[in-house]
Amino acid sequence: MNGISERITAANMANIQMLEDLATNVYGGFEDVVWLNLAVSKSSFAEVCRRAQSMLSAKDAQEWATLQSEAFQLPTEEYASHVQQLFSVVFGVHSAFAKSLDTMLAALKHAPYF
């Protein structure tokens, strides 16, 4: 009987450790997403300020119209980089979940019946 309780305790301790590792990974991924979004918003704000200053310093209507048309163009390279970094964080968290799930399923498959 003592062996069964030790195995249950060991299994519970392993599951708690796995849960702690998953939570650490998820919180780390959340922090990465927050920092990534903060960096993008800071960069976007700086770009808006730069464009506004250049439009205010335009010498004539033609230059102002050119600068205004450039302001409406989408920054596709920056957007693509942001999306790539975001997916990298998400897939990193997903792979940790998949690894933990595989470990749990393997443990269940090889667990002795009480």
C-alpha positions in Angstrom: 0.0 0.0 0.0 2.9 2.3 0.8 4.3 1.9 -2.8 1.0 3.0 -4.3 0.9 6.2 -2.3 4.5 7.0 -3.1 3.7 6.5 -6.9 0.7 8.8 -6.6 2.7 11.4 -4.8 5.5 11.2 -7.3 3.0 11.5 -10.2 1.3 14.5 -8.6 4.7 16.2 -8.0 5.6 15.6 -11.6 2.3 17.0 -12.8 2.7 20.1 -10.6 6.2 20.7 -11.9 4.9 20.4 -15.5 2.1 22.8 -14.7 4.6 25.3 -13.3 6.8 25.0 -16.3 3.8 25.5 -18.6 2.7 28.6 -16.6 6.2 30.0 -16.7 6.3 29.5 -20.5 2.9 31.1 -21.0 3.7 34.1 -18.9 7.0 34.5 -20.7 5.2 34.4 -24.0 2.7 36.9 -22.8 5.6 39.2 -21.6 7.2 38.8 -25.1 4.0 39.8 -26.8 3.5 42.8 -24.5 7.1 44.0 -25.1 6.8 43.5 -28.8 3.5 45.5 -29.0 5.1 48.3 -26.9 8.1 48.4 -29.2 5.9 48.6 -32.2 3.6 51.3 -30.8 6.7 53.3 -29.7 8.2 53.0 -33.2 4.8 53.9 -34.9 4.4 56.9 -32.7 7.9 58.1 -33.5 7.2 57.6 -37.2 4.0 59.6 -37.0 5.7 62.4 -35.3 8.5 62.4 -37.9 6.0 62.5 -40.7 4.0 65.3 -39.1 7.1 67.4 -38.7 8.1 66.9 -42.3 4.6 67.8 -43.5 4.6 71.0 -41.4 8.0 72.0 -42.8 6.8 71.5 -46.5 7.8 74.5 -48.6 4.9 74.4 -51.1 1.6 72.6 -51.8 3.2 70.1 -54.1 5.7 68.9 -51.5 2.9 68.8 -48.9 0.7 66.7 -51.2 3.6 64.3 -51.9 4.4 63.9 -48.2 0.7 63.4 -47.4 0.4 60.7 -50.1 3.5 59.0 -48.6 1.9 59.1 -45.2 -1.0 57.0 -46.4 1.2 54.2 -47.7 1.2 51.1 -45.4 4.5 50.2 -43.8 4.4 46.6 -45.1 7.9 45.6 -44.1 7.4 46.7 -40.5 4.1 45.0 -40.4 5.5 41.8 -41.8 8.3 41.8 -39.3 5.9 42.4 -36.4 3.6 39.5 -37.5 6.6 37.2 -37.9 7.9 38.0 -34.4 4.4 37.6 -33.0 4.0 34.2 -34.7 7.4 33.2 -33.4 6.3 33.8 -29.8 2.9 32.1 -30.3 4.5 29.0 -31.9 7.1 28.8 -29.1 4.4 28.7 -26.5 2.4 26.2 -28.6 5.4 23.9 -29.0 5.9 23.9 -25.2 2.2 22.9 -24.8 2.6 20.2 -27.4 5.7 18.8 -25.7 4.0 18.8 -22.3 1.0 17.1 -23.7 3.1 14.4 -25.3 4.9 13.9 -22.0 1.7 13.5 -20.2 0.2 11.1 -22.7 3.4 9.0 -22.6 3.3 8.9 -18.8 -0.4 7.8 -18.9 0.4 5.2 -21.5 3.1 3.6 -19.4 1.5 4.2 -16.0 0.9 1.0 -14.0 -2.6 0.3 -13.0 -3.2 0.3 -9.3 
